[in-house]
Amino acid sequence: MDIPEDLSAAAEFHGHLCPGLTIGYRATREALDRIGVSRAYDEELVCEVENDSCSVDAVQFLAGCTFGKGNLVYRDHGKQVFTFASRRRPGKAIRVSLKADALPSSSEVVDPSRRREMAMERLLTAPVEELFSIAEVDYEPPAEAEIRVSLPCEECGEPTMETRLVEKGGRRLCIPCSQALG
């Protein structure tokens, strides 16, 4: 299999080459091409992901969308779906969703290592339209990241973002301490 150089670099970042990373690679490449951007320097590009699998590492590596910059949004839906939006094009985004029949199923190929090999080959060679449903959708990106003041939790003393402190019994507590105290 011929592995693109940027996918190899993403695999180095991720730790290994796998079908999940390759799903994110193909989805991200397609979305960036359609939006007409290469990579986020800061927060000008936003990606909302609907899973927390290997595929998201490809998004971070290739698109420059990260939790630290506030331009990677996680929705725990368990789906290989990626919505990319450019803040330069407000109100619109590209939604890329893995098709149900994109990869070989366990009923087609029983041997897991053979299934993985077949999945990688298909992900790298199939036309993108066979792998993903792609649509332009209405989308309002989240507000740009703000730096918030941190204050000490009045139980454990750890600095906590002021907007995440919970008022309980007249004390300002971090979420874990507020839950532990019932």
C-alpha positions as CSV (number, residue, x, y, z in Angstrom):
1,M,0.0,0.0,0.0
2,D,1.2,3.5,-0.8
3,I,0.8,5.6,2.3
4,P,0.7,9.4,1.7
5,E,3.4,11.4,3.5
6,D,1.0,13.4,5.5
7,L,-0.8,10.3,6.7
8,S,2.6,8.8,7.7
9,A,3.3,12.0,9.7
10,A,-0.2,11.8,11.3
11,A,0.5,8.1,12.2
12,E,3.7,9.2,13.9
13,F,1.8,11.8,15.9
14,H,-0.9,9.2,16.8
15,G,1.4,6.3,17.5
16,H,0.4,3.9,14.8
17,L,-1.3,3.6,11.4
18,C,-4.8,2.2,11.7
19,P,-8.2,2.3,9.9
20,G,-9.5,4.8,12.5
21,L,-6.7,7.3,11.8
22,T,-7.2,6.8,8.1
23,I,-11.0,7.5,8.4
24,G,-10.1,10.8,10.0
25,Y,-7.4,11.5,7.4
26,R,-9.7,11.0,4.4
27,A,-12.6,13.0,6.1
28,T,-10.3,15.9,7.1
29,R,-8.6,16.1,3.7
30,E,-11.9,16.2,1.9
31,A,-13.4,18.8,4.2
32,L,-10.3,21.0,4.0
33,D,-10.3,20.8,0.2
34,R,-14.0,21.7,0.0
35,I,-13.7,24.6,2.4
36,G,-10.5,25.8,0.7
37,V,-8.2,26.0,3.8
38,S,-5.1,24.1,4.6
39,R,-4.7,24.1,8.4
40,A,-5.8,26.3,11.3
41,Y,-3.1,28.6,12.6
42,D,-5.4,29.7,15.4
43,E,-9.2,29.5,15.7
44,E,-10.2,30.3,12.1
45,L,-11.2,26.7,11.4
46,V,-13.5,24.7,13.8
47,C,-14.2,21.0,13.8
48,E,-17.0,19.3,15.7
49,V,-16.4,15.6,16.0
50,E,-18.9,13.0,17.1
51,N,-16.5,10.4,18.5
52,D,-13.4,10.1,20.5
53,S,-11.6,7.5,18.4
54,C,-8.3,7.4,16.5
55,S,-9.8,9.4,13.7
56,V,-9.8,12.6,15.8
57,D,-6.0,12.5,16.0
58,A,-6.0,13.0,12.2
59,V,-8.3,16.0,12.6
60,Q,-5.9,17.5,15.2
61,F,-2.8,16.8,13.2
62,L,-4.0,17.8,9.7
63,A,-6.5,20.6,10.5
64,G,-4.9,22.1,13.5
65,C,-8.2,21.9,15.5
66,T,-7.4,21.2,19.1
67,F,-9.1,21.3,22.5
68,G,-6.3,23.7,23.7
69,K,-7.2,26.3,21.1
70,G,-11.0,25.8,21.6
71,N,-11.6,24.9,18.0
72,L,-12.2,21.2,18.4
73,V,-15.7,20.4,19.8
74,Y,-16.5,16.9,21.0
75,R,-20.0,15.5,20.9
76,D,-20.3,12.0,22.4
77,H,-22.5,10.4,19.7
78,G,-20.3,7.5,18.8
79,K,-20.4,8.2,15.1
80,Q,-17.6,8.8,12.6
81,V,-18.9,12.3,11.7
82,F,-16.9,15.4,11.3
83,T,-18.3,18.9,10.8
84,F,-15.7,21.5,9.6
85,A,-16.5,25.3,9.6
86,S,-14.4,28.3,8.6
87,R,-15.1,31.4,10.7
88,R,-14.5,33.3,7.4
89,R,-17.6,31.7,6.0
90,P,-20.2,32.1,8.8
91,G,-23.3,30.0,9.0
92,K,-22.0,27.1,6.7
93,A,-20.0,24.0,7.3
94,I,-19.0,20.8,5.6
95,R,-20.3,17.6,7.3
96,V,-18.5,14.4,6.5
97,S,-20.1,11.2,7.7
98,L,-18.7,7.6,7.3
99,K,-21.2,5.5,5.3
100,A,-22.5,2.3,6.9
101,D,-21.1,0.1,4.1
102,A,-17.8,1.9,3.7
103,L,-15.7,-0.8,5.4
104,P,-15.7,-4.6,5.2
105,S,-17.9,-6.2,7.9
106,S,-17.0,-9.1,10.2
107,S,-19.5,-11.2,8.3
108,E,-17.6,-10.6,5.0
109,V,-14.1,-11.2,6.5
110,V,-13.8,-13.2,9.7
111,D,-10.0,-12.8,10.2
112,P,-9.5,-9.5,12.1
113,S,-6.0,-8.9,10.6
114,R,-7.3,-9.5,7.1
115,R,-10.3,-7.2,7.7
116,R,-8.0,-4.5,9.0
117,E,-5.8,-4.8,5.9
118,M,-8.8,-4.7,3.6
119,A,-10.2,-1.6,5.5
120,M,-6.9,0.2,5.1
121,E,-6.7,-0.6,1.4
122,R,-10.3,0.6,0.8
123,L,-9.9,3.7,2.9
124,L,-6.8,4.7,0.9
125,T,-8.0,3.8,-2.6
126,A,-11.8,4.2,-2.8
127,P,-13.3,7.4,-4.2
128,V,-14.3,9.6,-1.2
129,E,-18.0,9.5,-2.3
130,E,-18.0,5.7,-1.7
131,L,-16.8,6.1,1.9
132,F,-18.5,9.2,3.1
133,S,-21.7,11.2,2.9
134,I,-20.7,14.8,2.4
135,A,-23.0,17.8,2.7
136,E,-22.9,21.5,3.2
137,V,-24.9,22.3,6.4
138,D,-26.0,25.3,8.4
139,Y,-23.7,25.7,11.4
140,E,-22.8,28.3,13.9
141,P,-19.4,27.7,15.4
142,P,-18.9,28.2,19.1
143,A,-17.6,31.5,20.4
144,E,-13.8,31.9,20.2
145,A,-11.9,30.7,23.3
146,E,-11.7,33.1,26.2
147,I,-9.1,33.1,28.9
148,R,-10.9,32.8,32.2
149,V,-9.8,33.6,35.8
150,S,-8.9,30.6,38.0
151,L,-9.7,30.7,41.7
152,P,-8.7,28.1,44.3
153,C,-11.4,25.5,45.2
154,E,-12.2,26.0,48.8
155,E,-11.9,22.3,49.5
156,C,-8.8,21.0,47.7
157,G,-7.2,24.3,46.9
158,E,-6.6,23.5,43.2
159,P,-7.0,26.5,40.8
160,T,-10.2,26.1,39.0
161,M,-11.7,28.1,36.1
162,E,-14.1,30.6,37.8
163,T,-16.9,29.6,35.5
164,R,-16.6,26.0,36.6
165,L,-16.7,26.5,40.3
166,V,-19.9,25.3,42.0
167,E,-21.5,27.2,45.0
168,K,-22.3,24.6,47.7
169,G,-23.0,25.4,51.3
170,G,-21.6,28.9,50.9
171,R,-18.3,27.6,49.5
172,R,-16.9,27.7,46.0
173,L,-15.9,24.2,45.0
174,C,-14.5,22.5,41.9
175,I,-16.8,20.0,40.3
176,P,-15.1,16.9,41.7
177,C,-15.1,18.2,45.3
178,S,-18.7,19.4,45.0
179,Q,-19.7,15.8,43.9
180,A,-17.6,14.1,46.6
181,L,-19.2,16.2,49.3
182,G,-22.7,15.1,48.1
